[in-house]
């Protein structure tokens, strides 16, 4: 996924085509949110054939790449960001925002960039935190099951 992020031609997104950019951004986040909620439900309902341990981390990575793509598209518009010019900068800013570190070397100055940064923070609090909690619950349950089956074996 990261390789695709760096190799895909994303020149069609940004200020040249704002309607397409916003549509892609909103639909991608909505789809990922729905898939994350589905995986959370699988964990809570203890569905035997679900694979949240594989799917949740992939969806979390995809979320990061969607936000990085949005920041890269916004950076093409003058005045939205200071210090953000490459895809690596966009990925870096996304991870710094996700980790709530905020070094200050890249800053959103435009209203749209600030809106997307706030959306990322809210999305992280709501969806990624719930998904990480479900993932840790699923891993704990799998560990306890394995532990009890080893104890019951002679």
VEXDREN-2710 file (C-alpha; in Angstrom, 1 decimal):
% VEXDREN-2710
k/r/px/py/pz
1/UNK/0.0/0.0/0.0
2/UNK/2.8/2.4/0.8
3/UNK/4.5/1.6/-2.5
4/UNK/1.2/2.4/-4.3
5/UNK/0.9/5.7/-2.4
6/UNK/4.3/6.8/-3.7
7/UNK/3.8/5.5/-7.2
8/UNK/0.2/6.3/-8.1
9/UNK/-0.3/9.4/-10.2
10/UNK/-2.2/11.7/-8.0
11/UNK/-1.8/14.8/-10.1
12/UNK/-5.5/14.8/-10.9
13/UNK/-6.4/15.5/-7.3
14/UNK/-6.1/18.9/-5.6
15/UNK/-7.1/22.4/-6.5
16/UNK/-7.5/21.5/-10.2
17/UNK/-10.4/19.1/-9.5
18/UNK/-11.8/19.9/-6.0
19/UNK/-15.1/18.1/-6.5
20/UNK/-13.3/14.8/-7.5
21/UNK/-10.8/15.3/-4.6
22/UNK/-13.4/15.8/-1.9
23/UNK/-15.6/13.0/-3.3
24/UNK/-12.7/10.6/-3.3
25/UNK/-11.7/11.7/0.2
26/UNK/-15.1/11.4/1.8
27/UNK/-16.0/8.1/0.0
28/UNK/-12.7/6.5/0.9
29/UNK/-13.0/7.5/4.6
30/UNK/-16.7/6.3/4.7
31/UNK/-15.8/3.0/3.2
32/UNK/-12.9/2.4/5.5
33/UNK/-15.1/3.4/8.5
34/UNK/-17.8/0.9/7.5
35/UNK/-15.2/-1.8/7.0
36/UNK/-13.6/-1.0/10.4
37/UNK/-17.0/-1.1/12.1
38/UNK/-17.7/-4.4/10.5
39/UNK/-14.4/-5.8/11.8
40/UNK/-15.2/-4.4/15.3
41/UNK/-18.6/-6.1/15.2
42/UNK/-16.8/-9.4/14.2
43/UNK/-14.6/-9.1/17.3
44/UNK/-17.5/-8.2/19.6
45/UNK/-19.7/-11.0/18.3
46/UNK/-16.7/-13.4/18.3
47/UNK/-17.2/-14.6/14.7
48/UNK/-15.0/-17.6/14.1
49/UNK/-14.2/-17.0/10.4
50/UNK/-13.4/-13.3/10.6
51/UNK/-9.8/-12.1/10.3
52/UNK/-9.7/-8.8/12.2
53/UNK/-6.1/-9.4/13.1
54/UNK/-5.3/-9.0/9.4
55/UNK/-8.0/-6.7/8.2
56/UNK/-7.9/-4.0/10.9
57/UNK/-4.1/-3.2/10.6
58/UNK/-4.5/-3.0/6.8
59/UNK/-7.5/-0.6/7.1
60/UNK/-5.6/1.5/9.7
61/UNK/-2.7/1.8/7.2
62/UNK/-5.1/2.7/4.4
63/UNK/-6.6/5.4/6.6
64/UNK/-3.2/6.9/7.1
65/UNK/-2.5/6.9/3.3
66/UNK/-5.9/8.5/2.5
67/UNK/-5.1/11.4/4.9
68/UNK/-1.6/11.7/3.5
69/UNK/-3.0/11.8/0.0
70/UNK/-5.5/14.6/1.1
71/UNK/-2.7/16.6/2.6
72/UNK/-0.6/16.2/-0.5
73/UNK/-3.5/17.4/-2.7
74/UNK/-4.1/20.4/-0.3
75/UNK/-0.4/21.3/-0.4
76/UNK/-0.7/22.0/-4.1
77/UNK/-2.9/25.0/-3.2
78/UNK/-0.8/28.0/-2.2
79/UNK/-1.2/29.0/1.5
80/UNK/-2.7/25.8/2.8
81/UNK/0.5/24.3/4.3
82/UNK/3.9/25.6/5.3
83/UNK/6.7/23.0/5.0
84/UNK/4.8/20.3/3.1
85/UNK/5.9/19.7/-0.4
86/UNK/6.5/16.0/-1.0
87/UNK/4.5/12.8/-0.5
88/UNK/7.0/11.9/2.2
89/UNK/6.2/15.2/3.9
90/UNK/2.5/14.4/3.7
91/UNK/2.9/10.9/5.2
92/UNK/5.2/12.3/7.9
93/UNK/2.6/15.0/8.8
94/UNK/-0.2/12.4/8.9
95/UNK/1.8/10.2/11.3
96/UNK/2.8/13.2/13.5
97/UNK/-0.8/14.3/13.7
98/UNK/-1.9/10.7/14.4
99/UNK/0.6/10.4/17.2
100/UNK/-0.4/13.8/18.5
101/UNK/3.3/14.9/18.6
102/UNK/3.0/18.1/16.6
103/UNK/6.7/19.0/16.0
104/UNK/5.6/22.3/14.3
105/UNK/7.9/21.9/11.3
106/UNK/4.9/21.4/9.0
107/UNK/1.8/23.5/9.8
108/UNK/-1.6/23.8/8.3
109/UNK/-2.2/27.5/7.6
110/UNK/-5.3/27.5/5.4
111/UNK/-8.8/26.8/6.6
112/UNK/-9.2/23.7/4.5
113/UNK/-5.9/22.2/5.7
114/UNK/-7.0/22.9/9.3
115/UNK/-10.4/21.3/8.6
116/UNK/-8.8/18.1/7.3
117/UNK/-6.4/18.0/10.2
118/UNK/-9.3/18.2/12.6
119/UNK/-11.2/15.5/10.7
120/UNK/-8.1/13.3/11.0
121/UNK/-8.0/13.8/14.7
122/UNK/-11.7/13.1/15.1
123/UNK/-11.5/10.1/12.8
124/UNK/-8.6/8.7/14.8
125/UNK/-10.5/9.2/18.1
126/UNK/-13.6/7.5/16.8
127/UNK/-12.6/4.8/14.4
128/UNK/-9.0/4.0/14.8
129/UNK/-9.1/4.0/18.6
130/UNK/-12.2/1.7/18.5
131/UNK/-10.5/-0.6/15.9
132/UNK/-7.2/-0.8/17.9
133/UNK/-9.2/-1.6/21.0
134/UNK/-11.1/-4.4/19.2
135/UNK/-7.8/-5.7/17.7
136/UNK/-6.2/-5.9/21.2
137/UNK/-9.3/-7.6/22.5
138/UNK/-9.2/-10.1/19.7
139/UNK/-5.5/-10.8/20.2
140/UNK/-6.1/-11.2/24.0
141/UNK/-8.9/-13.6/23.4
142/UNK/-6.9/-15.7/20.9
143/UNK/-4.0/-15.8/23.4
144/UNK/-6.2/-16.9/26.3
145/UNK/-7.8/-19.6/24.1
146/UNK/-4.4/-20.9/23.1
147/UNK/-3.2/-20.8/26.7
148/UNK/-6.2/-22.8/27.9
149/UNK/-5.9/-25.4/25.1
150/UNK/-2.2/-25.9/26.1
151/UNK/-3.2/-26.4/29.7
152/UNK/-5.9/-28.9/28.9
153/UNK/-3.5/-30.9/26.6
154/UNK/-1.5/-33.7/28.4
END
